[in-house]
């Protein structure tokens, strides 16, 4: 979105009635996909299903809810320092889970680096959330904390954005959904610090906008940096899961497989996994 664009008035409009967390769930998160993926990664590493998932930076903890729906023996731990999305999830996501499963979700309002136990099979930090840590020491500290909070057979699963187009300023990625349009704006990238500032906006049929519903100021890490820091934090090995590409369309298939090398892509999302 152009920087000089004025914020539109939203009183009485679709934007004024919109719920940004609901819109985020519909446009950004895919809890069923995430649960299937993290379970597949764990099975690949240890040849058995995982039981305890910890969702770091969990927000409205939609992945936790989806996790406990799957199997009666599963438990989930959600950690987030912000009380607002946690409260939203308690009002909107938790009631959609069977009462017998709700008791298997533990929510912690805390810094993900400070929580000690209970230990999990999987720690998942999705949607680039760990990029809030902007120095090697900070990120290594977080990886060490996750390592300590994993069982002896445990995995850390993160995702990362990259590619030449991902660092272009004043760029928008626009997707239409039923009743609204999702806009990802890349506002600022600093090549010296790799500081990355971006926003999520929502636009509606009546022309109103929920401007900067979510804003992020991250460091855009590279895959080699992350893998090196995971090893320094104590992980035995690391793996990269890269998205398959449709040979006819050239588009991603949403299927991720372990890869040692990949072809350059202007925009990519990959999973980086630390195995304890």
C-alpha positions, 0 to 999 in steps of 0.5 A: 500500500502506498505510504501516502495513502490516507486511512479511510473512515470506517464508521458504520462500514464493513471494516468497522464491524470486522474482527481482525482475528477471525479474518486472520484465521480465514486468510493466513492460518491453516491449522489442519495443514499445520497439524498434519505437517508437524505430525508427519515431520515427527513420524519421519524423525522418530517413527512414531506419532507425537502426543504433546504439541507446544505452539509458541507465539500461539495467538488465538491457539487455533493449532492447539485446538486442531491438535487435540481434536485429532486423537484422545491422547494428544495434549497441547500447550499454547504460549503467547505473551499477548493477552488479547489474542489468548482471550479471543481464542478462549471466547471463539476457538475453545468453545468449538472444541469438545469439552472432553478435549478442552481440558487437554489444552494448557495456555500460558501467557508468558515469554516463550523463552521463560517457560519451563515445562511441561516438555513437549514432543513438538515445539512449533513456531509458525508464521515467521513469529520467531523473527521478532528476535533480531540478533544471533544471541537472541535467536540462539537463546530462544532455540536453547529454550525450546531445546530444553522444553523438548523431550529427549525425542523432540523436534522444533518446527519453524517456517521462514519467508525468503526470495528476492521479491520478499525484500522489495519495498512498497510491494503488496501481495493481494488475495481475495476471499469470500467477503474480503480481500487480504493484503500483505504489504512489504513496507521496509527492508534494511539490507544492512540489518535485514530489518523487515517491516510489514503489515496485513490489511483487509479490504471489503466490498463497500470500499472500507479497509481495516488498515494495518490490522497486524504489523510486524517488525522482524529480522529476515533470517536466512536458512543457513543462519537458522540451521547453524544457530539450531546446532549451536543451541544443541540440536543434533541435526537440522532439516529443510522442507521445501515446497514442491512445484507444479511442473505445468503451472510453476506454482507451489503445491502446498506439499513440502518435502525434505531437500538438501538443495533447491532452485532459486525462487523469487518468493518461497516459504520453507520449514526449518526443523531442529531434531533433538 
